[in-house]
Amino acid sequence: MFGFGSSQAIKRHGPRGSFDLPLLVALVGLAGLGVVMVASSSIAVADSQHVGALYYLKKHLFYLGLGLVLAGAAMRTELKLLEKYSLPLLLLGGLLLLAVFVPHVGMRINGARRWLNLIVLSFQPVEAMKLILVMYVASFLVRHRESVETKFWGLLRPIIVAGAIVVLLLLQPDFGSATLVIAVTIGMVWLGGARPLYLFLMGLPLMPALVVAATSESYRMKRLTSFMDPWKDPFNDGFQLTQSLMAIGRGEWTGVGLGSSVLKLSYLPEAHTDFILAVIGEELGLAGIALVIGLFALAVGRGLYLGLKGVELGQRFAGYVAFGISLMLGLQAMVSIGVNLGALPTKGLTLPLISSGGSSVLLTCAMAGVLLRATFEINRALDARQMATRVPALAVPGAALREGAAA
């Protein structure tokens, strides 16, 4: 597939890797659905801004194209190279997170410093840090497996790293990404064999800190209160959520038809980014939302399953990377879907591979490429094991024939 067979096989008759087809189908399905829904949801937004009706679609396709190039490069890169440079990449990611606070380098948009000014385009470092963090924690779990499984202090380093990243994100501020970083780190360490009691004790100090962070800013408190009862103030604090709920309710079972959404016409804020699922719900109905959830469930499920296979086969780094990326995609999708459905407070996280965006689309594609590479190496190890079990079985009859001929 994609011409990888000839260049990636170890020998002509040796074990051969393959990319997981169900995972690939799910990822391509999500990206394809994203293109259709960005086109549908962004036309009214772009037209109201007088930038051309297809402005956001063209921008989305541009970043998706670059993302596919990154994904292709990641699919051809041996994971041992990423494992080798995981620490330097972590340091680079930390510097990029600090760079957003440098005048004329970092950009302030809507009161938040989350972007770097690269002259021709803007870049959000946290999107790169998500992938870098997964690779670093996976590398740490490989190198310190015994310590992580048996000692309380074996968990300290990845938790400290995640804590430092969270502090930088809260200063931007980016509470949604901060909670995602904590959740993925804890999930990876747990899947790496850490004892649940140790994780609970390690996470106790973080809980009050998150509560303070969530309630320290007035806009976060407004999000919490409007989440509890959005209809109390539907034209102010509860406006986003009430519009989202009306859009989804209007779609009923099969939707009002692709392109026929009314709420996207300057009523639903961020219709092509944070609240794109509401447009899907209105235009494609419950069937469309079920399709989105099903594709994410397939992608995350296959990633976790193959990650477990990788750990069992001794491909621990590939397995932990598959765990981490699957958790990152799954948790971010769960939060975005929960926000649109009114099950979670507004967090400002996009729906991976579907929402319009720049850095998010670019790095999510790269993340998908690394995940597919992990499945390639895991399947290659599985094929090697199967070949090893077949060879002795073939050798025995041959030996018996030679003995018969000699007699």
C-alpha positions, 0 to 999 in steps of 0.5 A: 500500500502507497508503495511502502512494501518494497522499501520497508521490507527488511528482506525480500522474503523477510517479515513485511509490515502493513498499515492497519486498513480499518484505522486508515479508513477511519482517519480518511473518512474523518478527514473527508467528512471534515472537508465536506462540513467545512465547506458547508459551515464556513461559507456564511462566515466567510461571506459575512467577513467579505473574504470570499465564500470559499476562503475557509475551505481553501485554507482548510484544504491548504493545511490538509494538503501540508498535513498529508505531506507530513503524514506521509513523511511520518509513515516512512520514518522509523520510530526508533529515530523519534525515540532517539530524539524525543528529549531534544524535541521536548526541549524544542517544544518547551521553547516554542511554548515560551516563545508565544510570550516574546513580543512581536513573536507571539500573537495575542488573539482574543486576549490569549497568547497561543500563536507564533507569528511566522510572517506568512502564517500563524502557528500554535505550538501546543499542537506540536507539543501534544505529539512531542509529549506522547513520544517523550512519555512513550520513550520514558516508559520504555527506558524506565518500565520496571521503575514505573511499574513498581515504584511511586517515584518512578512516575515523578518525571513524566508528571513533572514534565506534564505539570510544566507544560500545563503551567505554560498553557495556563499562562497563555491561557489554554485550559482545554489543552492543559486538561488534555495534556494531564489526562493523556499523560496519566492515561499513558502511564497507567497503560504503561503499568503504573499502579492506580493507587500511585497515580491517584496519590500523584494526582491529588495535588493536581485536583485543587490546582485545576479547580483554582485554575478553572475558577480563577478567571471570570470567563471560565466561571461564566462558562461553568455557570452557563453550562449548568443552565444555558437557557437562563441567559440564552442571549449572553453567556449561554448563547453558544450552547443554546444555539448549538442545542437548537441546531442539533435538535432541529436536525432530528434523525436524518437532518435538514439536508447538507447545506441547509443549516439555518443556525450557521447563518451568523447565529452559531458562533465558530460554526466551522471550528469549535461547533462544527458538530452542531452543524453536522447534527443539524444538516445530517441529524443523529445519523451524522453524529453517530457516523462521527462517533463511530469513525472516532471509535473505530480509529481509537479502538484500533489504535489501542488494540494494536498498541496492546499487540505492540507491547505484547510483541516487545515493540514497546515504543510503538505500542506506547505511541499508539496508546498515546496518540489514540488517547489524544485523538479520542479524548479531544474528540470526546471533549469537543462532542461533549461541548457541542451536546451540552454535556461538558463546559465550553473548552475551545477544542476543535474536533480532530480532522473535521474542524477547520484550522491551521496548526490543528489540522497540520499536526493532527495529520502528522499525529495520524501518520505516526500512529499509522507508522506504529501499526506498520512496525507492530504488524511487521513484528507480528509477521516476524513472529509468525514466520519464526513459528512456521520455519521449524514446522517446515524444517521437520518434514525436510529432515525426515525426507533426508533421513529416508533417502539416506536409508 
